[in-house]
Amino acid sequence: MNPTARRTVILFHGTGAHPDALWYPWLARRLRERGYAVEVPHHPGINIEPIATFLPKVLEAHAFGPDTILVGHSGGAALLLAVLEHLDVTVAQAVLVAGYSTRPGEDDEPVLQDSYDWATIRAHARDLVFINSVTDRYGCDAIQGRTMFDHLGGTLVIRDDDHFEGERWDLTEFDLLDRLIS
């Protein structure tokens, strides 16, 4: 990292969530304490609006550069695949928590593209980290993490932590994620 540059973290919440839910405020505070600029935008259209119309709004709403770190949870992690594919820069890191690239269940998943250009996605992130769980109740599980890892490389972390939200969204801290953000 350029010593005069300040890294920016953009944290994308999951489907039906908001910036004040779960561990998002805690992580934002921890990262700010470490000197990062942090954005935790509210994008209520994640996994509701089709990706073809939603993605341009997301790309327009944020500045992406070589010192940007992207973090996404669940639907926000799936969104990162499309974001990375359509960027014109390479970001420093992308961390996908409970991410997925195919439908994890029976529900429609408007956040997913029909297909992905894996080489382009890989070219737009210097470091990729996937954090998935063997017990994810929504199907954003270790198999999903392994699929993305097989296509993209990076680091795959497999846990036994359901959907990384706790019982009824009561997970308010996420030390592992804080440690993995470079």
C-alpha positions in Angstrom: 0.0 0.0 0.0 1.2 3.5 -0.8 2.1 5.0 2.6 0.2 8.2 1.8 -2.9 6.4 0.6 -5.7 5.6 2.9 -7.5 2.3 2.3 -11.2 2.4 2.0 -13.4 -0.5 3.1 -16.9 -0.7 1.5 -19.1 -3.2 3.5 -22.2 -4.5 1.7 -24.9 -5.9 3.9 -26.9 -9.0 3.1 -30.4 -9.5 1.8 -33.0 -7.8 3.9 -30.4 -6.4 6.2 -29.2 -2.8 6.9 -26.0 -1.1 8.0 -26.9 -1.1 11.7 -27.5 -4.9 11.8 -25.2 -7.7 13.0 -21.5 -7.2 13.2 -21.5 -4.4 10.6 -21.3 -1.4 13.0 -18.7 -3.2 15.2 -16.5 -4.0 12.2 -16.8 -0.4 10.8 -15.7 1.0 14.2 -12.8 -1.4 14.5 -11.6 -0.6 11.0 -11.9 3.1 11.5 -9.8 2.7 14.7 -7.2 1.1 12.5 -7.1 4.1 10.2 -9.4 2.9 7.4 -12.1 5.0 5.7 -15.2 2.9 6.0 -18.5 3.0 4.0 -21.5 0.9 5.1 -24.1 1.9 2.6 -27.7 0.9 2.7 -28.7 -0.9 -0.5 -32.2 -2.2 0.1 -32.3 -3.5 -3.5 -29.7 -6.2 -2.8 -31.2 -9.5 -4.0 -34.5 -7.9 -4.7 -33.8 -5.9 -7.8 -32.4 -7.8 -10.8 -28.6 -7.5 -10.9 -28.8 -6.1 -14.5 -30.5 -2.9 -13.2 -29.1 -2.9 -9.7 -25.4 -3.3 -10.5 -25.1 0.0 -12.4 -26.5 1.9 -9.4 -24.0 0.3 -7.1 -21.1 1.0 -9.4 -22.2 4.6 -9.7 -22.7 5.1 -6.0 -19.1 4.2 -5.0 -15.5 5.0 -5.9 -13.3 1.9 -6.4 -9.5 2.1 -6.6 -6.4 0.1 -5.9 -6.7 0.8 -2.1 -10.3 -0.3 -1.9 -11.3 -3.3 0.2 -14.7 -4.8 -0.5 -16.5 -6.9 2.2 -19.9 -8.5 1.5 -22.1 -10.7 3.6 -24.6 -13.2 2.0 -26.4 -11.3 -0.8 -23.8 -8.6 -0.4 -21.1 -11.1 -1.0 -22.8 -12.5 -4.1 -23.1 -8.9 -5.3 -19.3 -8.5 -5.0 -18.9 -11.1 -7.8 -20.8 -8.9 -10.2 -19.0 -5.8 -8.9 -15.6 -7.3 -9.4 -16.5 -8.5 -12.9 -17.5 -5.0 -14.0 -14.9 -2.8 -12.4 -12.2 -1.2 -14.5 -9.6 -1.3 -11.7 -8.1 -3.9 -9.4 -9.0 -3.5 -5.8 -6.8 -4.5 -2.9 -9.0 -7.2 -1.4 -12.5 -8.7 -1.5 -13.8 -10.7 1.4 -17.0 -12.7 0.8 -18.7 -13.9 4.0 -21.4 -16.5 3.4 -21.1 -15.8 -0.3 -22.5 -17.9 -3.1 -22.3 -18.0 -6.9 -25.3 -20.3 -7.6 -28.7 -20.5 -6.0 -28.2 -21.7 -2.5 -31.8 -22.7 -2.1 -35.2 -22.7 -3.8 -35.8 -19.0 -3.7 -35.0 -16.7 -6.6 -31.7 -14.9 -6.3 -31.9 -11.7 -8.4 -28.4 -10.8 -7.2 -26.8 -13.6 -9.2 -25.7 -13.3 -12.8 -26.5 -16.1 -15.3 -22.8 -16.7 -15.6 -19.5 -15.2 -14.5 -16.2 -14.3 -16.2 -14.0 -15.8 -13.5 -10.8 -14.6 -15.0 -12.0 -11.0 -15.0 -13.2 -11.3 -11.5 -9.9 -12.7 -10.4 -8.0 -9.9 -12.2 -9.9 -7.2 -10.3 -8.9 -8.3 -6.8 -5.3 -8.7 -5.6 -6.5 -10.8 -2.7 -9.7 -12.8 -2.3 -11.0 -14.4 0.9 -14.1 -16.6 1.2 -15.6 -17.3 4.6 -18.3 -20.0 4.6 -19.8 -22.4 7.1 -20.6 -26.1 7.0 -23.9 -25.4 8.8 -25.3 -22.4 6.8 -29.1 -22.6 7.1 -29.6 -20.7 3.8 -27.2 -22.9 1.7 -24.4 -20.3 1.5 -22.3 -23.1 2.8 -18.8 -24.6 2.4 -19.7 -26.1 -1.0 -20.5 -22.6 -2.2 -17.2 -21.3 -0.8 -15.3 -24.2 -2.4 -16.9 -23.5 -5.8 -15.8 -19.8 -5.7 -12.4 -20.8 -4.5 -12.0 -23.4 -7.3 -12.8 -20.7 -9.9 -10.9 -17.8 -8.3 -8.2 -19.0 -5.9 -7.5 -16.9 -2.8 -8.1 -18.1 0.7 -11.0 -20.3 1.8 -12.0 -20.3 5.5 -14.5 -22.9 6.5 -16.2 -22.5 9.8 -19.1 -24.0 11.8 -20.9 -20.7 12.3 -24.2 -21.0 10.5 -24.8 -17.8 8.4 -22.5 -15.6 10.5 -25.4 -13.8 12.0 -26.1 -15.7 15.2 -29.4 -16.7 16.5 -31.9 -14.1 15.2 -29.2 -11.7 14.0 -27.5 -11.4 17.4 -23.9 -11.8 16.3 -22.5 -8.3 17.0 -18.7 -9.0 16.8 -16.7 -10.9 14.2 -13.0 -11.0 15.3 -12.0 -13.4 12.5 -13.2 -11.1 9.8 -11.4 -8.1 11.4 -8.2 -10.1 11.4 -8.5 -11.2 7.8 -8.9 -7.7 6.4 -5.5 -6.5 5.3 
